[in-house]
Amino acid sequence: MPEARSVGPDGEVFLVFPADSPAVRAATHAQDDELSAVLEITDVAPVSVPNRIRGRAWLSGWLTCVPGVTEPGRMMLRLEVGDTSVDDLWGAENVEADDFAHARPDPLVEHEAELLQHLHSAHGEQVRALSALLGERELRCESDRAVPLALDRFGLRVRFTPGHGAGSAADRSFDARFEFPEPVRDIAGLRKAMHTLFEAALG
């Protein structure tokens, strides 16, 4: 588990470890900088829902040391990414190294956890009202629990858990995606998009 990680301009991943960690020892003694490695990242929902893991990603490549850029007792390692695969709420697929290198963070990524927690605690009734936009699936939402699960510039994903029926809550849960009219660029745009979404649900 690295203490910190960041992505460089060319898609390389920089990882900070204690200097005596197994990863640093292996990279230090690797022959010809040919230490292959896989970084696994698990994305966990910041709100309490059945099946909280939203996705996993695997970045495989070659690990080398970057000495002299961290404080004493730490070492930075550079992972040159070769292959990337993602298995998340949208499905499983491979990502080309060039696509990964040129990808840019979603404008809401730094605020997503706080925004989801706020929606859940302060706007629970409005989130639950989004079930009115589900069409035939609305019938499955009587007395349900609706939890905002994921948020990005394109829309909001909500996990609905019906309050009755056979099977566990996790088995009965299903996700619904509510797209914004257009991608949002910032928090101000998000407020407008959410207001439009809630108005549509309340009809």
C-alpha positions, 0 to 999 in steps of 0.5 A: 500500500503506497503512502501517496500516489500521483499521475505524471504528465506522460501517464506514469504513476508515482508511488511513495513508500517507506524506504525499507518496504518490500517494493522499494527493496525489490526495485532497488535490486532489480536487474536492468530496470525490468521489475514488473508490477501490478497496482490494484486500485479499489474504489469504495463508495463514500456512503453506506450501501450494499456492495460498497465496492464501485470498481477496481482497476489494475495498472501493470508495468515496470517499476523503478526508483526515483531517488532524491525527491522525497524526505528521508525514510521514504522512496518514490517509485515510478510505474511505467504503465503498459496495460490497464484494465477496469471493472466498474459500474459501467462494465469491464474493459481494457484501457490503452496506455495512450488513452490513460496518459491523456485522460483528465480527472473529472472536475467533480472528483475532488468533491465527489465524496463530500457531495454524495454524503451531503445528498444522502444526509440533506436531500434524501427525500429528493433523491428518493423522488428520482424513482419517478423517472424510472418508468416501469422500474418505479414499481419496484421502488415502493418503501425503498432506500435510495442512496446516491452512489456515484457522481461525475460530470455526466450524471448521478447514479443512485442505488435503490433497495426495495424495503420488502420482498424475498432475498437479502437487501443486496440481492434486491438492490439495483442501480439507476443512472440519471444523466444531466442535460449536459456535462457540468464543469464545476460545482455551480453547474452541478447545482443547476443540473441537480435542480433540473433533475429534481424538478423533473422528478417532482413533475 
